[in-house]
Amino acid sequence: MDNIFPHHENEIAQSEGATDKPFALYFLHSEHLILAGGEKMSKSLGNFYTVRELTGKGYDPVTIRYLLLSTHYRRQLPFTIELLDAAVESVRRLQDFYRRVKEYDGDGPNDLGGETEGALLAFGEAMDDDLSIAEALAAVFDLVRDGNKAMDEGALSRKGRENFQKTLEEIDTVLDVMNPLEAGLDADIAALIAEREKAREDKDFTRADEIRDELATMGIELEDTATGTRWRRK
């Protein structure tokens, strides 16, 4: 925000003067990150976090992105560890719901087409309105609530499951937080997970527990479900 004049105006003037082409169709100026006491986070004051520091504390980069995008760019964002912890839970809720939708095998009477269409429309309208992210995320979490309720009751149909997955994946082309790439697992970690699955099939639960503990020390958390083992980074 404080770089609009003269820095950004000069940048535009220099680039357009050098290339005789428009610099950008949209130039958005974000507000500052602030600390809990209202102080601006800045390099000159030395009161800032780096991504390396936050990931060193165990925070997934996806969580950091989620916190940064969750406040409108025209509003100051209080960047605190407490809010980052809240973002961890929000991301986990979205990712768990996406996995649950993918694995749902019920066939109830309701496809919830109105809910999925309405959520996608509300999300798009909010983002089209000067990137109104709070309203957009509210539409997503309303969909999560409706979908979980329908699956809890066994009311969601196979068509409904497809509707939900398609809607979530379209929304996630913008947010990019719901579907972390399992290909990101190191080969050694993937091999341990496969070994544990084999140990459980062979009823070697001692070895299975050992592998679970070993993965936990590597920051990988496992959840055994009726449809297989889910994993996520702590």
N, C-alpha and C positions, 0 to 999 in steps of 0.2 A: 504493500500500500504506500509506504513512504518513498518508493522508488519511481512513482508515476512521473514526477517532475523533479529534476530534469532528466534522470537516467533513462527511463523508458521512452520518453518523447525523443530524446537524442538517439536512442537505439533505433527507433522507427525511422527517424529522419536520415540517419546514416545509411541504413540498409536500403531504404527506398531510393536514396540518392545514388547509391552504388550500383543497384541492380535495375532501377527503373521498373520495379515490380512491387505490388502491395506486400507489406511485411507479413500481415496475418489478417484473417477474417475476423477473429475474435482475440482480444487481449484482455485477460481477466487478472485483476489485481487482488490477491488474497490479503486478508487481515493477518495480524500477528498471532503467533503462539504466545500465551502468557502463562506465568506460574501461578500457584495457588493464591499468592498474595496480590495478584494483579500486575506484577512486574513483567515487562516485555522480555521474552527470551531472545537473546542476541549474542552473537559471537564476541562482540566487544566487551560485554559484561561477563562472559565466561559462564553464563548460567543456563547452558543448553545441554541437551542430550544428543549423542550421535546414534545412528542406527546400530553401529557396531557395539556401543555400550548397552543398548536395549536388548539386542539379540544375545549379548553375553550374559544378561540377566535371565535369559530363557524365554524372551518374548518372540513369538513368530512374526516375521515381517508382514504377514497378512494381517495380523492384529494391529500392527502399527499403521498400516494403510487404512484399515477400517476406522480407527480413531480419527485419523486425519481427514477422511472423507465424510465423517458423520456430522460435521458442523458446517453450516453454510459458509461459503468462501468470503462473504462480506461481513462475517461475524468473527470476533476474536475467539480463539479456541484455548480454553484452559488445558494445558498439557500436563497432567499429573499421573503419577504411578497408579493412584486410585482409579482414575478414569481409564487408564490402560488396562487395569484388571477387569473393569466392567466391560471393556471391549472384548477381552478374552472370552467372557461368558456369552456375549452377543454373537461372536463368530462361532463359538462352539454350538450354540443353539441352532444357527443357520446350517452349519455343516451336518449336525446330527439329523436335522429334519430332512435335508437333501438325501442323506444315506438311507433314512427310513423310507422315504418315498421310493427310492430305487429298489429297495428290497421288499417292499410291500407286495404280498401275494394274495390278498383278499379280493373278493368280488362282490361288494355290497350293491345296494340299489341306486347309489347316488354318484354322479360323475362330477358334481360341484363345478360345472362349466361356468355358471354365473360368477362364482367366487374367483376362479382363475382369470376369466376375462376381465372382471372388474378390477382385480389387483394389477394386472398388466396395464390396463388403461390408466388407473390412478397413478401408477409408478411413472408411466410415460408423460402424463400431463404435468406431474410435479417436476420432473427433470426438465421438461420444456419450459417451465416457468422459472427461468433464471437459476436452474439447478437447485430447486427447493428439496434438498436431500432429506430433511427431517420428515416431510410429508411422504416422500418416496419410500423411506425405510418403514414408516408406519404402515403403509400398504403391504409391504413384504411381511412384516410381523403379524398383521391381521390374517394373512394367508397361512402363515405357519400355525397360528392358533386354530383356524378352521380346519386345516388339514390334519393336525394332530387329533383333534376331537373326532373327526370322521374315521380316522384309522383306529383310534381307541375303541370306537363303537362298532367297528367292522362294517361301516356304512359306505366306505369308498369303493367304487367299482374299478375294474381294470382300466376302463377308459378314463376314469378320474385320475388314476395314478399316472397315466400317460399325460393327461392335461397338466397335472402338477409338475411333473418332471420337465416338460417342455417349457412351461411358464418360468420355472426357477432357472433353467439354463439360459433363457432369453434375458431375464433380469440380470443374471450373473455375467453376461457379456459386458455389462456396465460396472457392476460391483467387483466381480472377480474375487470372491471370498468363500463361496460355498463349496467349491469342488477342488480341493487341493490335490495336486497331481501325485498319485501313488508312485508314479515313475520317479519321484524325487527320493524315494527310499534308496539308501545305499544297497548294493548287492548283498553285503554281509547281513544287513538287517532283514532283507527280504528272505534270505536263506534261513535265518533263525526263526522267522515266523513260519515258514514252510516246515522246518524241522519240528517246531512245537506242535503244529497240526498233526504231523505224523505220530509224534509221541502220544498225543491224546487219543488218536485212533488205536494205538497199540496199548492203551491204558497204562502208559508209563508216566503217571502224573507227577512223579518226583522230578523227572527231567523236564516236563512241561512247565512246572513251577520254577525250576532253575532258569529256564529260558525267559519266562515272564519277568523274573527279577533282573536278569541281565539286560533285557530290553528297557526296563524301567530306568536303569542307571544310564542308558543311552538316550533317555528322554522320549521313549516310545511307550505309550499307554495302550493296552489291549482291552477289548471288550468282547467276550464270547456271547454270540447270539444263536438263535435257532437256525439262522441262514449262513453262519460262518463267523469268523473272527474279524472284528473291526479294529482299526488302529487309528491313533491320532498322536500328534506330537504334544507333549505336555506344555 
